[in-house]
């Protein structure tokens, strides 16, 4: 059980660590709104990773099949949402200090990255491949699968905690001009990620 938990943590770290649109959002939100906002964004992604880990680990083929069948609409929604976030980031005024994050704001940060991460159903295939590579097949024992899923969430959450903390420490060294530059670079990259997703749309079902 402990071995499965540690394996899951390693998988969660490996999947969360590459810098993509979610990592970029976490960094940008930490810089503009404070660490709690960035961490809430990261935990939304960690929760989505755990959800996909459940689907892959417990062999819920009918759920995986449904999501993959809806890949066109999910990719379209994700791409448009990334472009929207990029435009909103470009128009936002950088805060001179961290804003107080109220529960509604934290909920928004959490659910926006949760939905954005869930908009990539091919993540299920990644988890299925990883589980198979660990010698677990498509239907590991329930206890083992549960430990793996818990480890995936913990590993992913650990990465987002480290990233938001490091970014928060860096924030105190940046002035408004630097934050404005971060906004523009983040906006350009988010729009680029969105356009890339839209350019690679699968055939409409």
Long-range contacts (C-beta under 8 A, 24 or more apart in sequence): 1-143, 1-144, 1-147, 2-147, 4-144, 4-147, 4-148, 4-151, 5-147, 5-148, 5-150, 5-151, 5-154, 6-151, 7-134, 7-148, 7-151, 8-53, 8-147, 8-148, 8-149, 8-150, 8-151, 8-152, 8-153, 8-154, 8-155, 9-151, 9-152, 9-154, 9-155, 9-158, 10-151, 10-155, 11-53, 11-127, 11-130, 11-148, 11-151, 11-152, 11-155, 12-46, 12-49, 12-151, 12-152, 12-153, 12-154, 12-155, 12-156, 12-157, 12-158, 12-159, 13-155, 13-156, 13-158, 13-159, 14-155, 15-49, 15-123, 15-126, 15-152, 15-156, 16-42, 16-45, 16-46, 16-49, 16-155, 16-156, 16-159, 16-160, 17-159, 20-193, 21-82, 21-116, 21-189, 21-190, 21-193, 21-194, 22-113, 22-116, 22-117, 23-163, 24-186, 24-189, 24-190, 24-193, 25-85, 25-112, 25-113, 25-116, 25-190, 26-113, 26-160, 26-163, 26-164, 26-167, 27-163, 27-167, 27-186, 28-89, 28-182, 28-183, 28-186, 29-109, 30-163, 30-164, 30-167, 30-168, 30-171, 31-94, 31-167, 31-170, 31-171, 31-174, 31-179, 31-182, 32-92, 32-94, 32-95, 32-99, 32-179, 32-183, 33-95, 33-98, 33-99, 33-101, 33-105, 33-109, 34-98, 34-99, 34-100, 34-101, 34-168, 35-98, 35-164, 35-165, 35-167, 35-168, 36-101, 36-106, 37-101, 37-105, 37-106, 37-109, 38-109, 38-160, 38-163, 38-164, 38-167, 38-168, 39-160, 39-161, 39-164, 40-101, 40-106, 40-107, 40-109, 40-110, 41-109, 41-110, 41-112, 41-113, 41-160, 42-113, 42-156, 42-157, 42-159, 42-160, 42-161, 42-163, 42-164, 43-110, 43-157, 43-160, 44-109, 44-110, 44-111, 44-112, 44-113, 44-114, 44-115, 44-116, 44-117, 45-113, 45-114, 45-116, 45-117, 45-156, 45-160, 46-153, 46-156, 46-157, 46-160, 47-110, 47-114, 47-153, 48-113, 48-114, 48-117, 48-118, 48-123, 49-117, 49-123, 49-152, 49-153, 49-156, 50-149, 50-150, 50-152, 50-153, 50-156, 51-118, 52-118, 52-123, 52-124, 52-127, 53-127, 53-148, 53-149, 53-152, 53-153, 54-145, 54-149, 55-124, 55-127, 56-124, 56-127, 56-128, 56-130, 56-131, 56-138, 57-127, 57-131, 57-136, 57-140, 57-145, 57-146, 57-148, 57-149, 58-139, 58-142, 58-145, 59-138, 59-139, 61-138, 64-121, 64-124, 64-128, 67-121, 67-124, 68-121, 68-122, 68-124, 68-125, 69-205, 70-121, 70-205, 71-121, 71-122, 71-202, 72-201, 72-202, 72-203, 72-204, 72-205, 74-118, 74-119, 74-120, 74-121, 75-119, 75-120, 75-197, 75-198, 75-200, 75-201, 75-202, 76-198, 76-201, 77-119, 78-116, 78-119, 78-120, 78-194, 78-197, 79-194, 79-195, 79-196, 79-197, 79-198, 79-201, 80-194, 80-198, 81-115, 81-116, 81-119, 81-194, 82-116, 82-190, 82-191, 82-193, 82-194, 82-197, 83-190, 83-191, 83-194, 83-195, 83-198, 84-194, 85-112, 85-190, 85-194, 86-186, 86-187, 86-188, 86-189, 86-190, 86-191, 86-192, 86-193, 86-194, 87-187, 87-191, 89-183, 89-186, 89-187, 89-190, 90-183, 90-184, 90-187, 90-188, 92-183, 94-176, 94-179, 94-180, 94-182, 94-183, 95-179, 96-176, 98-171, 127-152
